[in-house]
Amino acid sequence: MNQFLFLLSFFSLLACNTPTPPEVITEKKEVTTMPPKSKIPVVDYDGLAPIFEQKSDTTYIINFWATWCKPCVAELPYFLELHKKYEGQKYKFIFVSLDFPKQIQKKLVPFLEKNPLPGDVIILDDSDSNTWIPKVDPEWSGAIPATVVYNGDRKIFAEKSFHDFPELANWVETLK
């Protein structure tokens, strides 16, 4: 319980403090990959780790976010645009939700039903953040939003929110 409270305090202080984010995603028609309520995987870091170990020609775009994080929600439309830009190419989008377990059915699921995201949505429920955060990236303080893009041995990491689509798209292009 103390670890959960520490994690709650940690993310609240370092990241976002908005408990009810605005619903800013407006485009829904072409994105239909949101799993049904009961199908959103809930994993600890060991269950998430294989995503960072893929050795293929696919580029992985992994975004850590939460519905309670206003900057996280604000940048999601740029990921929708990025998905359209790379449609048909070897890009895989993974959205790792750090919503608290008690908020999953009440906030996360309704948010995703109104605002489907491209790719996969995974809930990371692992209170040992001191162990898994540096495994994602040694420079990550744990604040969200945070995004990892990798292909094979090439990787870039950003612990920031993107303020528009060109900023996100240009940053992803630096991997090439």
C-alpha positions in Angstrom: 0.0 0.0 0.0 2.9 2.4 0.8 4.4 1.7 -2.6 1.1 2.6 -4.3 0.8 5.8 -2.3 4.4 6.7 -3.2 3.8 6.0 -6.9 0.6 8.1 -6.8 2.5 11.0 -5.1 5.4 10.6 -7.4 3.5 10.8 -10.6 1.2 13.6 -9.3 4.2 15.7 -8.4 6.4 15.1 -11.4 3.7 14.9 -14.0 0.2 16.2 -14.3 -2.2 17.3 -11.7 -5.4 17.6 -13.7 -7.9 15.0 -12.4 -10.4 15.5 -15.2 -8.7 16.1 -18.6 -10.5 17.7 -21.4 -11.7 15.4 -24.1 -9.6 16.7 -27.0 -9.5 13.9 -29.5 -12.0 14.6 -32.2 -11.2 12.2 -35.0 -12.6 8.7 -34.4 -13.7 7.3 -37.7 -10.6 5.5 -39.0 -9.2 4.2 -35.7 -10.9 1.0 -34.6 -8.3 -1.0 -32.8 -9.4 -0.3 -29.3 -10.0 -3.6 -27.5 -13.3 -4.2 -25.7 -13.5 -3.4 -22.0 -12.4 -6.8 -20.8 -9.6 -7.1 -23.4 -7.3 -4.3 -22.3 -4.2 -6.1 -21.1 -3.0 -5.3 -17.6 0.6 -6.1 -17.1 3.5 -5.5 -14.7 6.8 -4.4 -16.2 7.9 -8.0 -16.9 4.8 -8.3 -19.1 5.7 -5.0 -20.9 9.4 -5.6 -21.3 9.3 -7.9 -24.4 7.9 -4.9 -26.3 11.3 -3.2 -25.9 13.2 -6.2 -27.2 11.7 -6.7 -30.7 14.3 -7.3 -33.3 12.5 -6.7 -36.6 12.3 -4.0 -39.2 9.2 -2.5 -37.5 9.5 0.9 -35.7 7.8 0.9 -32.3 6.3 4.1 -31.0 5.5 3.6 -27.3 3.8 6.4 -25.4 3.4 6.4 -21.6 0.3 8.4 -20.6 -2.7 8.6 -18.3 -6.2 10.1 -18.6 -5.6 12.3 -15.5 -2.5 13.9 -17.3 -3.7 17.0 -19.2 -0.5 17.2 -21.4 -0.8 13.5 -22.2 -4.3 13.8 -23.4 -3.6 17.0 -25.3 -0.9 15.3 -27.4 -2.9 12.2 -28.3 -4.3 13.8 -31.5 -0.8 14.2 -32.8 -0.2 10.5 -32.4 -3.4 9.9 -34.4 -2.0 12.1 -37.2 1.3 10.2 -37.0 -0.5 6.9 -37.3 -2.2 8.2 -40.5 1.2 9.4 -41.9 2.8 6.0 -41.4 -0.3 3.9 -42.3 0.7 0.9 -44.4 4.3 1.1 -43.3 6.1 -0.9 -40.6 5.2 1.2 -37.6 3.5 -0.1 -34.4 1.9 2.2 -31.9 1.6 1.2 -28.2 0.0 3.3 -25.6 0.9 2.4 -22.1 -1.6 3.7 -19.6 -0.4 4.6 -16.1 -4.0 5.1 -14.9 -4.5 4.0 -11.4 -6.2 0.6 -11.0 -9.3 2.2 -9.4 -9.7 4.5 -12.4 -9.5 1.9 -15.1 -13.3 1.1 -15.4 -14.4 4.5 -14.3 -12.1 6.8 -16.4 -9.8 4.9 -18.8 -12.3 2.6 -20.4 -14.9 5.4 -21.1 -12.1 7.7 -22.4 -10.9 5.0 -24.8 -14.5 4.2 -25.9 -15.0 7.9 -26.8 -11.4 8.3 -28.1 -10.1 5.2 -29.8 -6.3 5.1 -30.1 -4.4 3.5 -33.0 -2.4 0.4 -32.2 -2.4 -1.3 -28.8 -3.4 0.0 -25.4 -1.8 -1.7 -22.4 -2.3 -0.9 -18.7 0.9 -0.9 -16.7 0.1 -1.8 -13.1 3.5 -2.1 -11.4 4.1 -0.2 -8.2 7.9 -0.8 -8.3 8.6 2.3 -10.4 12.1 2.6 -9.0 13.0 -0.6 -10.8 11.1 -0.3 -14.1 11.5 3.4 -15.0 15.2 3.3 -15.5 14.8 0.1 -17.6 12.6 2.1 -20.0 15.2 4.8 -20.2 18.0 5.6 -17.7 17.4 9.3 -18.1 13.6 9.1 -17.4 12.5 10.7 -14.1 9.1 9.0 -14.3 7.2 12.1 -15.4 4.6 11.7 -18.2 4.0 12.0 -21.0 7.0 10.1 -22.1 7.6 8.5 -25.5 10.1 5.8 -26.7 10.6 5.2 -30.4 12.9 2.3 -31.5 13.8 0.1 -34.4 16.3 -2.6 -33.7 19.2 -1.1 -31.9 18.3 2.5 -32.6 16.3 4.3 -29.9 15.1 7.8 -29.0 13.4 8.9 -25.8 11.4 12.0 -24.9 10.2 12.9 -21.4 8.0 15.8 -22.6 4.7 16.6 -24.2 4.6 17.5 -27.9 2.9 20.7 -28.7 1.9 20.0 -32.3 2.0 17.4 -35.0 5.1 18.7 -36.8 7.1 18.6 -33.5 6.2 15.0 -32.9 6.7 13.9 -36.6 10.1 15.7 -36.8 11.2 14.1 -33.6 10.2 10.6 -34.8 12.1 11.2 -38.0 15.3 11.8 -36.1 15.4 8.0 -35.5 16.1 7.5 -39.2 
